[in-house]
Structure formats: structure tokens, C-alpha cells
Amino acid sequence: MLSLKKNYFFLLSLFFCLWNSAISQNNSVVSKDSLNTLIDTIQYNIQKYNYEQAIEYSHLLINLSKEAGEEFHIARAYNGLGHVYIDLKDSTRARKNYTLGLEYAQRCSNDTILMYSYNNLGNIYSEIPQTIQKGIDYYNSAIALATKLKDPEQIFVPKANIGWTYLDNGKYDKAYPYLKESMKIIDSLKASNNWDGKDSNYLYSQLYMLHGRYYTHKNEYDTARYYFKTSIKLAEADSLIIPAAEAYIEYAHMLKEEGDFENAYAALEKYNAYNSQLFEREKLKQREIANARFNLNEFRRNLEIANKEKKYQDQIIAKSKEKVIVMVISSLVLMFILFMLNKINRDRKKLIHELKHKNLQFKEAKEEAERLSLLKTRFFSTVSHEIRTPLYGVVGLTSLLLEDKSLAKHKTDLRSLKFSADYLLALINDVLQMNKMESERVKLENVSFSLNDLMNSIVNSFEFTRIQNKNDIHLDIDESIPPNLIGDPVRLSQVLMNLVGNAMKFTERGNIYIIAKQREFKDEVSTIYFEVRDDGPGIPESKKKVIFEEFSQLNSSNYNYQGTGLGLPIVKKLLRLFGSKIQLESKEGEGSTFSFIIKFKQDTSKKSETVDVSELLVEENSTPKNILIVDDNRINQIVTKRILEKKNFNCEVAKEGLEAIEKVRQGDFDLVLMDVNMPGISGLEACKEIRKFNTEIPVVALTAVEVDEIREEIQAAGMNDIIVKPYDVEQFYQIVYRNLVVKSLPKEV
């Protein structure tokens, strides 16, 4: 593998340059010449694959160098041992010796041996998947030292090793630049005649093999074959066993990929022949003998230790029977553990099978839940439309009857009727709102609105409830707040309506305070503090968290009904869309204060002067306008017609879409109020047909469906505006007059 090959790269190229770089020592026990001779002997035995002798001489060099205080030679000896163990595929011992070699190289402050140590540790760590980057870092440290020494020969080695590492990890495109640069360096070195033929043949053999691997990956088999054959030729010419074995095994892989199985088998046979020369049993045995000799020399240095060791060995022999018993017991325990592991593995497979079955059931349950959720959403949408349509008649007729002076004695009853209808509508809206939030269909819009108008409208909508509970509403709007803001007025209105509604519901003969204060204005962004406060009964400490949960309720002393318990949960979720949180301060018997903060951008595109509604109503006193009412519901027709006739509009009714198209084609109308859902062709389809021959007449949609669900379809059909049923009469008039005014504006030339 990597460490087996790359050590040869570095050792052969460094040997001669390291020969004369030892650090001088005074009063040495042995001469440097003797130590250098030992280094030469170790190197010779490594090249001849006599590893047992190389190990023995390396241990001798370590002992002599320590006695002489020659840290340079100690570093060389440990690196030599590491090299031997890498060749013998004993990576644990190799790493231990390379690490010791680095420690002594750092002590002697010799850049050459330090560079050698960095490269060797790079060989170790680049072979371990978890430490590949650490190995590359060691290679880069070696390159940095070689660059500092201006030695191109030593730059070549770690660069080639980095390329080799990338090849082993399948990163061929990252490997090739390193291989190419290494080949360029070795060519320049050979051209300078600084290397003898044997060393250059070794390095060329390895580089050609690496190029062969690269081109095999690229499926350029002819080029790969050339490099492999050249590598084998150079290795066999100099009897280089390891490079030859490596080249043959990679060549066999290439031939197999190409489909040449016969030659691949022959190359594999060659690889086995070379590989067997390195790992004969006798050589492995000699290696262990060499290690034993070194250990014996160590023990001889201290007779007392040797005697203790002998006694220890005698004790071991004496206790051999006990060891046999222990081994037998251990074997039985091991067999039991294996049995248990096998049982656990069977149980695990059974559990995995059950888990897969459960997962399948959960998946089916999830799909069923999603289907039911979709059906629930459709159900709410359909039911809301069906309930809102008759509510339109109830609210509309009640509003008309309230304005009839002849029914003054029934005014209280009519107000109660309207309040009940409004409450039912609010209930429907709350349920639909919660349903939309659960399905994550609620999104904030960014439109221009007047906060002053919005809050005044909210106050007006609670006039009946205020009178019924004998409450006073106090509205306080900071004058420094910009007249026009950009945000979602509908969602803000829902938040305030719910908070004010709760305060009104739980307070009798008290005060409701609605406050809007500007906390900060920066970069055309207004930070506004909202507060809804009452002096009602307050909220017990135990209920402060519960009231924000869905369907939770507090007892009200003012009404028989308790509501749905959805108001505050809706407030909490809507404020989350605004990036805000609801704050509650309350003491039982002292009232409650709900507050929150929202940031709105200032709308600088509008002038501060806003058109008053009265300007829109100027049209009321002008020539009567003709309005076409398109609705299939008889009651809705009557309600809408009576509401419009109270403002002196001329009204005609069409019962379905085709009739509406013909009336618009033949008549002269100033506005069309078009119900969206009708039998036959829908209001959307009817509007599309009208737009084919009349693009100027305003068409306002009448719908009981949620605006968010149908807004895009209405706009696509060419409709100008939307009125949601049941509607507030004043708001209804405003939308009608607004569209009539737009129609009457002069066209630009």
C-alpha cells in the first residue's frame, strides 16, 4: 500500500545527501564514522530485503548513538526501523518508530532529517482514512523545508506521495497535477546527470506505475499499458522487488477492466511471485529472532532485571496449568458470547423487519392523515361558503331594517339579531383562520394602509357591543406615526379585533383603552407599540398560559356563551408571522393589558393628504348610476338591490352568467356586481366573456369564499375589486363608490 511504496521514494533519494549531514558531538563514545558505517549497513540490508539484519543493526545504532549523544543518528535509526516495518506491513511499529524519529530530528535541529521524518509520518497517516489530511499536512511540511533548502530532489518526493495519496482515495483529477510536476522534476534531475542510473530507474518505475493507474481510471488503456510496461521493465532491470510487484498488480487490474483476462491472470501470477519473496516464513521468523536478540541485549545490561525476568518466566511455567484452565474457561466464555451475539443478531434482524413493517404502516397512516387534512380543508372552505351566503341575507336585511324608522320599537331586537349574526360570522372566520394556520397557508401581504383609519374602523365595529355592556372605548394613536404604512392591515386588524373583542366581552360598565405609540423611527421603518387594556375582572395567574391554548376559555359574567377559545391562539400565531410576541400583564380584579410591537415600513409613495370618503360620495348626488347585480340567490338579490337603492342607484338583476353577459352587451351600466359561484357558467367565466367586448366597465366580485383562496383567480378573470359576503354596509358603499370614481376619471391622452 501507500507506506510500503512511498518510503522507498524518500529513502533512496535522501540517503546520499544525509550521509555527511550528521551533527558533531564532543567526547563521543564511538566515532561518527562508525555510526555512519552502521547507517550504510542498515541501508544496504533494506535494499536487499534482509529485514532481520536491518532491524538488528538499527537497534545497535540506537544504543551506540544514545551512548554517544548523537541525536541525529538516533533519528536516522528510528526512521530506518520505521521503513523496515512499513515494508513488512507492521504499521503500528512503523508509526511508533517514525514518531520517535521525528522527536529526535526536532532535537538535533537538522532540516534534512526533519524533512525525512515529516515524509515518513505522512506515509503512515495518509494510509488511514480518518487521518488522510493529517498525512498530507506532513507532506506539505516536508515540501516547505525542501523549498527552504532549495533542493528540488526533496521537493519531488513529498509531491509524488501527495499524488499517490489522492490516487489511493479515488481523487484522480487532484492527483494528476502532482504526478505531472514530479515527472518534470525527475526529468530535470536526470538531465543534470546528478543521479546514477539505478536510482533514476527506481523512481521512474514508480512514477510510470502511478501514471498507468491514472490513465486506467480515464479508460485510456493504450496509454496506461505503455506506462505499466515501462515501469515493469525498469523494475525488473534492477531487480526491484517491491516496485515490480506493485506495477504487476496494478497492471493486472487494468487488464481486467479492459477485458483481457488471460494477460491479467499472467500479471497477477507475476505479482504473487514477487510478493512471496518478501514474506517467506523463514524471513518472518528471522525478523522475530532479530527482535528477540535486541530484547536480550537490553536485558543483559541490567543483571538484576534479567534475574527478575527469569524468576517471572519460572512463575509463568509453574502456573501453566492455571493458564490452561483459564484459557479453557475463556474459550467457553467466548463461545457463550458468540452464541449470545448470534442470538442478538437474529433478534436484531427480526426487530428490523418489524420496524420496516411499522414504518410502512406509519407511512400509510401519514398519507391517510394528509388526505383527511385536505378533505377537512375543503370541507371548511365549502361549509364557510354555504353558511356565509345565507348570513349575507341575515346581516343585510337586519342592517336595512335597523335604518327603517317605522321599526324603531324593534330596534333593540334587530340589534340583537345583527349581533348574533356578526358573532356567528366571527365564529366561522376564527375556525377558518385556525384551519389555514394549521395548513401553513397564511402569509403576510405588503400593501399600503392607514393605521388611523384601520383603528377607527375597529372601534366603530364594536359600537353595538360597547352600548350593550355600557363600556367606554378610549382610542389613543400617536400623531408621530406616519399616515401611510406598508404591511398587512387584514392580519393586524384580526389581532386587534380579537384583543378588543375579548376586552369588551369580559368588561361591563368599564373602560377599554386602545393605544398605538411609535417607539422608534429609523431608516423609514416605524416601530409601533400596540396596547389593549381594560379594567375588567382580570386573569388569574394559573390561567395566563392556558388562555393561549386552542379552545381554552375563561368564565364570562356578561354572556351565556363562552366563545370558541380560538381568539388568543389566533393572535399568538398571527403575531409570530409579524415576528412579534404577545405580552400579558394582569392581576385578578384589576384588569388586563395585552401588548405587542410590530415594525412597519413607511409608504413614501403616497401624499400625506388622503382623499376623504365624502369626496367619493359626491357621486351620490350626481346623475344616478346604473348597476347590474348578478346573483343566483333570490334573498341576496333583494338585499343587495335594496342597499343600493337607498343611495339612489338604478339596479337590474341577472340570475346567472349568460344573462349577465347579454345585459352588459346590450345595456349601459356603470358597474357590475358579480357573484363568483353560480350555476352554469361562474362569475369568473362570465367576466372573461365581458372583457372580450368591454374592458372599461368595473366588475366587482361578490364572494363568500376566503379572499386569499380566490384573489389570483379574480384578478386573472379581469375583475377590479372584491366584496366578501356578508359585508359591512359602509365598507360595501366605499368599494362601490371607489370603483365608480375610477371609471369616471378622465382618460390620459
C-alpha positions, 0 to 999 in steps of 0.5 A: 500500500501507500507506506510500503511504496512511498518510503522507498521514494524518500529513502533512496533519494535522501540517503546520499545527501544525509550521509555527511549531514550528521551533527558533531558531538564532543567526547563521543563514545564511538566515532561518527564514522562508525555510526555512519558505517552502521547507517550504510549497513542498515541501508544496504540490508533494506535494499536487499530485503534482509529485514532481520539484519536491518532491524538488528543493526538499527537497534545497535545504532540506537544504543551506540548513538544514545551512548554517544549523544548523537541525536541525529543518528538516533533519528536516522535509526528510528526512521530506518526501523520505521521503513523496515516495518512499513515494508513488512506491513507492521504499521503500528511499529512503523508509526511508533518508530517514525514518531520517535524519529521525528522527536529526535530530528526536532532535537538535533535541529537538522532540516534534512532529517526533519524533512525525512521524518515529516515524509515518513509520518505522512506515509503512515497517516495518509494510509488511514482514512480518518487521518488522510489530511493529517498525512498530507499536512506532513507532506506539505511540511516536508515540501516547505523545508525542501523549498527552504533548502532549495533542493528540488530532489526533496521537493519531488518526493513529498509531491509524488506521495501527495499524488499517490495519496489522492490516487489511493482515495479515488481523487484522480483529477487532484492527483494528476497535477502532482504526478505531472510536476514530479515527472518534470522534476525527475526529468530535470534531475536526470538531465543534470546527470546528478543521479546514477542510473539505478536510482533514476530507474527506481523512481521512474518505475514508480512514477510510470506505475502511478501514471498507468493507474491514472490513465486506467481510471480515464479508460485510456488503456493504450496509454496506461499499458505503455506506462505499466510496461515501462515501469515493469521493465525498469523494475525488473532491470534492477531487480526491484522487488517491491516496485515490480510487484506493485506495477504487476498488480496494478497492471493486472487490474487494468487488464481486467477492466479492459477485458483481457483476462488471460494477460491479467491472470499472467500479471497477477501470477507475476505479482504473487511471485514477487510478493512471496519473496518478501514474506517467506516464513523463514524471513518472518521468523528471522525478523522475530529472532532479530527482535528477540536478540535486541530484547536480550541485549537490553536485558543483559545490561541490567543483571538484576532485571534479567534475574527478575525476568527469569524468576517471572518466566519460572512463575509463568511455567509453574502456573501453566496449568492455571493458564490452561484452565483459564484459557479453557474457561475463556474459550467457553466464555467466548463461545457463550458470547458468540452464541449470545451475539448470534442470538442478538443478531437474529433478534436484531434482524427480526426487530428490523423487519418489524420496524420496516413493517411499522414504518410502512404502516406509519407511512400509510397512516401519514398519507391517510392523515394528509388526505383527511387534512385536505378533505377537512380543508375543503370541507371548511372552505365549502361549509364557510361558503354555504353558511356565509351566503345565507348570513349575507341575507341575515346581516343585510336585511337586519342592517336595512331594517335597523335604518327603517324608522317605522321599526324603531320599537324593534330596534333593540331586537334587530340589534340583537339579531345583527349581533348574533349574526356578526358573532356567528360570522366571527365564529366561522372566520376564527375556525377558518383562520385556525384551519389555514394556520394549521395548513401553513397557508397564511402569509403576510401581504405588503400593501399600503394602509392607514393605521388611523383609519384601520383603528377607527374602523375597529372601534366603530365595529364594536359600537353595538357591543360597547352600548350593550355592556355600557363600556367606554372605548378610549382610542389613543394613536400617536400623531408621530406615526406616519399616515401611510404604512406598508404591511398587512392591515387584514392580519393586524386588524384580526389581532386587534379585533380579537384583543378588543373583542375579548376586552369588551366581552369580559368588561361591563360598565368599564373602560377599554383603552386602545393605544398605538405609540411609535417607539422608534423611527429609523431608516423609514421603518416605524416601530409601533407599540400596540396596547389593549387594556381594560379594567375588567375582572382580570386573569388569574395567574394559573390561567395566563398560559392556558388562555393561549391554548386552542379552545381554552376559555375563561368564565364570562359574567356578561354572556351565556356563551363562552366563545370558541377559545380560538381568539388568543391562539389566533393572535399568538400565531398571527403575531409570530408571522409579524415576528412579534410576541404577545405580552400579558400583564394582569392581576385578578380584579384589576384588569388586563393589558395585552401588548405587542410591537410590530415594525412597519415600513413607511409608504413614501409613495403616497401624499400625506393628504388622503382623499376623504370618503365624502369626496367619493360620495359626491357621486351620490348626488350626481346623475344616478348610476346604473348597476347590474347585480348578478346573483343566483340567490333570490334573498341576496338579490333583494338585499343587495338591490335594496342597499343600493337603492337607498343611495339612489342607484338604478339596479337590474338583476341577472340570475346567472352568467349568460344573462349577465353577459347579454345585459352588459352587451346590450345595456349601459351600466356603470358597474357590475356586481358579480357573484363568483359561484353560480350555476352554469357558467361562474362569475369568473367565466362570465367576466372573461366573456365581458372583457372580450367586448368591454374592458372599461366597465368595473366588475366587482366580485361578490364572494363568500369564499376566503379572499386569499383562496380566490384573489389570483383567480379574480384578478386573472378573470379581469375583475377590479375589486372584491366584496366578501359576503356578508359585508359591512354596509359602509365598507360595501358603499366605499368599494362601490363608490371607489370603483365608480370614481375610477371609471369616471376619471378622465382618460390620459391622452 
